[in-house]
Amino acid sequence: MDIIMMRENEASLAVTDRGKAELETRSEKLDTQALALRGAVLVLIQFDVCEEIKLDQLRQIFGARTLEQPSFKHPTPGYVRYQRPPVVEPIEPLILETGERLEGQIKYYDYGVLSVVFELPFSGDWDTLVRLGSRWVWDIDFERHASKIAHQKLERARPALVKPYPEWLSEDYFIFHVREITGSPSANDLVATQGERIAQIVRGETAVLSDGERNEILQSRISYYPNDLAVISWNAAFLYDSAVGAETAIQLLEYANSQLLEFRHYDELLTRELEGVYASLDKGTGMLARWRLARAATKLHTVLLDVTELTEHADNAIKFLSDMFSARLYKLAAAKVGVPDYKNLVTQKLQTAEELYRFMVDQFHQSRAFVLELMVVIILVIDLIYLFHGKSL
């Protein structure tokens, strides 16, 4: 009996030791995984500063370089090409109050957009990245820092600016780029195990999101290889890819946000012009009012031509030739940040402006025709008076 009890105790101790060993091993794995992230956090702050930037002249002023064409996921001849690649210039590092040191650069696009990019290398665990994302998205005024830098740079660049704007529209966007994760999980495994944290990072939230919100965020994901992932939202994106692989995604996200900025500007411009036209129409439909419509119609038509030309310029600044994945990635990014919505608004207002222009021109032609007819009648009456007056003499 004693022998049996001793064996049972030994077996129990063995099980306990084995359980402890398994727990320790599992804990070590969790600790290793917790400190498994390496990458960088990027902040894009963009300003719409003028109608056009003369890049050749700007390059002479700054001695800056032209952005190289982006790299690609595969060796087949697929290309994403800027018609006129932006000019890139490094800027002084930005040191936050927390002591974080951010490297930076500034990009000048020929359609009048200036992009300030800050980058902070990152290594740590998921919880640290979640907290960092929330603090950067909500607590730090990156726009103020970027605006100060942009104004300083544009003092020198002023000769290269065409029709500078007195007030700037701005857009900000955050990119959380993870290059390495211990174990190199696939995109599907990463979403399955860390989808909740990825959703928090993209939304800039430390609190756990609802299942519906998390699923909505994770639906906006795209992969080319099994071990790369892009989760794109309206204010931020999570990228899991190598530095070379993520380069194209970062540039396309930057381009999509610059397009949003341009269409916002055109939307506000057309809104102001249409309000002016409606005010002119409200002044009355008398003869003099109709004649004044001619000048308003000419101004409106000039704005129509300018906006049409500039929107086409911004819309066609980048071309996709055979690279369908990059085209799909851009389409997803543009849809999430709201480019199609503002583009539709601009298109509708252009159509409204075109109809108003035709109406105003028709009103002017009717007034002119009436005046001409009245002048003909007056001349005939005068002739008849002279004719009958001559006969009576």
matplotlib code that plots the C-alpha trace (Angstrom):
import matplotlib.pyplot as plt

x = [0.0, 2.8, 4.6, 1.4, 0.9, 4.5, 4.1, 0.9, 2.6, 5.5, 3.1, 1.3, 4.5, 5.6, 2.3, 2.6, 6.2, 5.2, 2.3, 4.6, 7.1, 4.4, 3.1, 6.6, 7.2, 3.9, 4.6, 8.1, 6.4, 3.9, 6.6, 8.6, 5.5, 4.7, 8.0, 7.9, 7.0, 9.4, 8.5, 7.7, 4.8, 4.3, 2.3, 1.3, 0.2, -0.8, -1.7, -3.3, -1.1, -1.6, -3.0, 0.3, 3.9, 6.6, 8.7, 11.6, 12.0, 11.5, 14.2, 16.6, 15.7, 16.1, 18.5, 16.0, 15.7, 12.8, 10.9, 11.9, 9.2, 7.8, 8.9, 6.6, 5.4, 6.4, 9.1, 6.7, 6.6, 3.9, 4.3, 2.8, 4.1, 3.7, 3.3, 5.5, 7.0, 7.0, 10.1, 11.4, 13.5, 14.6, 13.7, 15.1, 14.0, 11.0, 11.5, 8.2, 7.8, 8.0, 11.5, 10.5, 12.7, 10.9, 12.7, 11.0, 10.7, 8.6, 7.1, 5.9, 3.3, 2.9, -0.9, -0.3, -0.2, 2.6, 3.1, 5.0, 5.9, 7.2, 8.5, 9.3, 11.0, 9.1, 9.8, 7.7, 4.6, 1.0, -0.3, 2.5, 1.6, -2.1, -1.3, 1.1, -1.4, -4.1, -1.8, -0.5, -3.9, -5.7, -3.3, -0.4, -1.0, 1.1, -0.6, 0.7, 4.3, 3.9, 2.3, 5.2, 7.6, 5.6, 5.3, 9.1, 9.8, 7.4, 9.0, 11.9, 9.7, 7.3, 8.7, 7.7, 4.1, 1.3, -1.7, -0.9, -3.9, -4.3, -5.8, -4.8, -6.9, -5.2, -5.5, -3.7, -3.2, -1.4, 0.4, 1.4, 4.0, 5.1, 8.0, 8.7, 6.7, 8.2, 7.2, 6.4, 2.7, 0.6, -1.9, -4.8, -3.2, -2.4, -6.0, -7.3, -5.0, -4.5, -7.5, -8.9, -5.6, -5.2, -8.7, -7.8, -4.6, -6.3, -9.1, -6.7, -8.6, -7.3, -10.8, -11.9, -14.2, -17.5, -17.5, -19.4, -16.8, -13.9, -15.4, -16.1, -12.5, -11.0, -13.1, -11.1, -8.0, -5.9, -3.0, -0.8, 1.3, 0.2, 2.5, 1.6, -1.4, -2.8, -5.8, -7.0, -9.4, -10.4, -7.9, -5.1, -3.8, -2.0, 0.7, 2.4, 5.1, 8.8, 10.2, 10.4, 7.0, 5.3, 6.8, 4.2, 1.3, 2.6, 2.9, -0.6, -2.1, -0.3, -1.6, -5.1, -5.1, -3.7, -6.5, -9.1, -7.5, -7.8, -11.4, -12.2, -10.7, -12.7, -15.9, -15.5, -14.5, -17.6, -19.8, -18.6, -19.0, -22.5, -23.6, -22.4, -24.4, -27.5, -27.1, -26.8, -30.0, -31.9, -31.2, -33.9, -34.6, -35.0, -33.2, -30.2, -29.9, -29.9, -27.1, -25.1, -25.5, -23.1, -20.2, -21.1, -21.6, -18.1, -16.5, -18.4, -17.3, -13.7, -14.0, -15.6, -12.7, -10.1, -11.7, -12.1, -8.5, -7.1, -9.3, -8.1, -4.6, -4.9, -6.9, -4.4, -1.2, -0.5, -1.0, -1.3, 0.1, -0.4, -0.1, -3.6, -2.8, -1.6, -4.7, -6.9, -5.0, -5.4, -9.1, -9.6, -7.5, -9.4, -12.8, -11.9, -10.6, -13.5, -12.1, -15.1, -17.6, -15.9, -15.3, -19.0, -19.8, -17.5, -18.9, -22.5, -21.6, -19.8, -23.0, -25.1, -22.7, -22.8, -26.6, -26.5, -24.0, -26.3, -29.3, -27.4, -26.2, -29.7, -31.0, -28.4, -29.0, -32.8, -32.1, -29.7, -32.2, -35.0, -32.8, -31.8, -35.4, -36.4, -33.7, -34.9, -38.4, -37.3, -35.3, -38.3, -40.5, -38.0, -37.8, -41.6, -41.8, -39.3, -41.0, -44.4, -43.0, -41.3, -44.5, -46.5, -44.0]
y = [0.0, 2.4, 1.6, 2.3, 5.6, 6.6, 5.9, 7.9, 10.8, 10.6, 10.6, 13.5, 15.5, 14.6, 15.9, 19.0, 19.6, 18.9, 21.4, 24.0, 23.4, 23.8, 27.0, 28.4, 27.5, 29.0, 32.1, 32.4, 32.1, 34.8, 37.1, 36.5, 37.2, 40.3, 41.9, 40.7, 43.8, 45.9, 48.6, 52.3, 54.7, 57.3, 60.5, 62.2, 65.8, 67.4, 70.9, 72.3, 75.4, 76.7, 75.9, 74.5, 74.0, 74.4, 71.4, 72.2, 75.6, 74.3, 71.7, 74.5, 76.5, 73.6, 71.3, 68.6, 65.1, 63.7, 60.8, 57.5, 55.3, 52.9, 49.3, 46.5, 43.2, 41.0, 40.9, 41.0, 44.3, 46.1, 49.8, 52.6, 55.8, 59.4, 61.7, 64.2, 62.6, 64.8, 66.7, 65.4, 67.3, 66.1, 68.2, 68.6, 65.9, 66.7, 66.1, 65.7, 66.7, 63.0, 62.9, 60.9, 61.8, 61.7, 61.8, 63.7, 64.7, 67.0, 66.3, 68.8, 67.6, 69.6, 70.0, 72.2, 69.8, 69.7, 66.6, 66.5, 63.0, 62.1, 58.7, 57.0, 53.6, 51.2, 48.0, 46.5, 44.6, 44.9, 46.7, 49.3, 49.9, 50.3, 52.9, 54.7, 54.8, 56.2, 58.9, 60.0, 60.0, 62.0, 63.8, 65.2, 68.2, 67.1, 69.5, 72.5, 71.2, 70.4, 73.8, 75.7, 73.7, 74.1, 77.9, 78.1, 76.1, 77.9, 81.3, 80.2, 78.3, 81.1, 81.8, 78.3, 78.6, 79.4, 81.3, 80.6, 80.2, 82.6, 79.7, 76.1, 73.0, 70.1, 66.3, 64.0, 60.2, 57.6, 54.5, 51.8, 49.7, 46.5, 44.9, 41.9, 39.8, 36.8, 33.6, 35.4, 34.6, 34.6, 37.4, 35.0, 33.9, 37.5, 38.6, 35.6, 36.1, 39.9, 41.3, 43.0, 44.9, 45.8, 47.3, 49.3, 50.5, 51.6, 53.5, 55.0, 53.4, 51.7, 50.4, 47.1, 47.7, 45.9, 42.9, 44.8, 47.7, 45.2, 43.2, 46.4, 47.5, 44.1, 43.8, 46.5, 44.4, 43.3, 40.9, 40.0, 37.2, 35.0, 36.8, 40.5, 42.5, 46.0, 47.0, 50.5, 52.8, 56.5, 57.9, 55.3, 52.1, 49.0, 47.5, 44.1, 43.9, 44.3, 47.8, 47.3, 45.7, 48.5, 51.3, 51.2, 51.0, 54.0, 56.1, 55.1, 56.0, 59.4, 60.0, 59.0, 61.5, 64.3, 63.6, 63.9, 67.3, 68.5, 67.5, 69.1, 72.3, 72.2, 71.4, 74.5, 76.6, 75.6, 76.1, 79.7, 80.3, 78.8, 80.9, 84.0, 83.0, 82.4, 85.8, 87.4, 85.6, 86.8, 90.4, 90.3, 89.4, 92.9, 94.1, 95.5, 92.4, 90.2, 92.2, 91.8, 88.1, 88.1, 89.1, 86.5, 83.8, 84.6, 84.3, 81.0, 79.5, 80.4, 78.6, 75.6, 75.3, 75.8, 73.2, 70.7, 71.0, 70.9, 67.9, 66.0, 66.9, 65.6, 62.6, 61.5, 62.3, 58.6, 55.7, 52.0, 50.0, 46.2, 46.3, 45.3, 44.7, 48.3, 49.5, 47.5, 48.8, 52.4, 51.8, 50.5, 53.3, 56.0, 54.6, 54.4, 58.0, 59.4, 60.3, 59.0, 60.8, 64.2, 63.6, 62.9, 66.1, 68.1, 66.4, 67.2, 70.9, 71.1, 69.9, 72.4, 75.2, 74.2, 74.3, 77.7, 79.0, 78.0, 79.5, 82.8, 82.9, 82.3, 85.1, 87.4, 86.4, 87.0, 90.4, 91.3, 90.1, 92.1, 95.3, 94.7, 94.3, 97.4, 99.4, 98.2, 99.2, 102.6, 103.1, 102.2, 104.5, 107.4, 106.6, 106.6, 109.9, 111.5, 110.0, 111.3, 114.6, 115.0, 114.3, 116.8, 119.5]
z = [0.0, 0.9, -2.4, -4.3, -2.5, -3.1, -6.8, -6.9, -5.2, -7.6, -10.6, -9.1, -8.7, -12.2, -13.6, -11.5, -12.6, -16.2, -15.9, -14.4, -17.2, -19.8, -18.2, -18.0, -21.7, -22.7, -20.7, -22.3, -25.7, -24.8, -23.5, -26.7, -28.8, -26.7, -27.7, -31.2, -33.2, -35.2, -37.6, -37.7, -37.2, -40.0, -39.8, -43.0, -42.8, -46.1, -47.1, -50.2, -50.6, -54.2, -57.6, -59.0, -58.0, -60.7, -59.7, -62.0, -60.5, -57.0, -57.5, -58.5, -55.4, -52.9, -54.7, -53.7, -55.3, -57.3, -55.7, -57.3, -58.8, -56.2, -56.0, -56.7, -55.3, -58.2, -60.9, -63.8, -65.7, -63.8, -63.1, -61.0, -62.5, -61.5, -64.5, -62.6, -59.5, -56.4, -55.2, -51.9, -49.3, -45.9, -42.8, -39.4, -36.9, -34.8, -31.0, -29.1, -25.4, -24.6, -26.0, -29.1, -32.1, -35.4, -38.7, -41.4, -45.1, -47.1, -50.6, -53.1, -55.7, -58.9, -58.4, -55.4, -52.4, -49.9, -47.7, -44.5, -43.3, -39.8, -39.0, -35.6, -35.5, -33.2, -31.4, -28.6, -27.9, -29.2, -26.1, -26.4, -30.1, -29.2, -26.6, -28.9, -31.7, -29.4, -28.0, -31.5, -33.1, -30.4, -28.1, -30.3, -32.6, -35.5, -37.8, -35.8, -36.1, -39.8, -40.6, -39.0, -41.1, -44.3, -43.9, -43.4, -46.5, -48.7, -47.9, -50.1, -52.5, -53.2, -56.8, -57.7, -56.5, -58.9, -57.3, -53.6, -51.4, -48.4, -46.3, -46.5, -46.2, -44.5, -44.1, -41.7, -41.8, -39.7, -41.0, -38.6, -40.5, -38.9, -40.7, -38.3, -36.0, -34.2, -35.9, -39.2, -39.0, -42.2, -42.8, -41.9, -38.7, -37.8, -38.3, -36.3, -33.3, -33.3, -35.2, -32.1, -31.5, -35.2, -35.1, -32.0, -33.6, -36.8, -34.9, -32.3, -29.4, -26.3, -25.3, -26.8, -29.9, -30.5, -32.8, -35.5, -35.5, -35.5, -38.3, -40.3, -40.0, -40.8, -43.9, -45.5, -45.8, -48.7, -49.2, -52.2, -50.6, -47.7, -45.3, -46.0, -44.9, -45.3, -43.2, -44.4, -42.6, -43.1, -40.6, -40.4, -41.9, -40.6, -42.8, -42.2, -44.8, -45.5, -46.0, -49.7, -49.9, -48.0, -50.0, -52.7, -50.2, -48.3, -51.5, -52.7, -49.3, -49.5, -53.0, -52.1, -49.2, -51.5, -53.9, -51.1, -50.2, -53.8, -54.2, -50.8, -52.1, -55.4, -53.5, -51.3, -54.3, -56.3, -53.3, -53.0, -56.7, -56.8, -53.8, -55.7, -58.7, -56.7, -55.1, -58.5, -59.7, -56.5, -57.4, -60.0, -63.6, -65.0, -68.0, -66.2, -64.0, -67.1, -68.6, -65.3, -65.6, -68.6, -66.4, -63.8, -66.4, -67.9, -64.4, -63.7, -67.0, -66.3, -62.9, -64.6, -67.0, -64.3, -62.0, -64.8, -65.8, -62.3, -61.2, -64.3, -63.4, -59.8, -60.9, -63.5, -61.6, -61.2, -63.6, -63.2, -66.0, -65.7, -61.9, -60.9, -57.2, -56.8, -58.6, -56.3, -53.3, -54.4, -55.1, -51.5, -50.0, -52.0, -51.0, -47.3, -47.1, -49.1, -52.5, -54.5, -52.3, -52.7, -56.4, -56.9, -55.0, -57.3, -60.4, -59.3, -58.6, -62.0, -63.7, -61.7, -62.6, -66.2, -66.2, -64.5, -67.0, -69.9, -68.2, -67.6, -71.1, -72.4, -70.2, -71.6, -75.2, -74.7, -73.2, -76.0, -78.6, -77.0, -77.0, -80.6, -81.6, -79.6, -81.4, -84.8, -83.9, -82.7, -85.9, -88.0, -86.0, -86.5, -90.2, -90.5, -88.6, -90.9, -93.9, -93.0, -91.8, -95.2, -97.0, -94.9, -95.8]

ax = plt.figure().add_subplot(projection="3d")
ax.plot(x, y, z, "-o")
ax.set_aspect("equal")
plt.show()
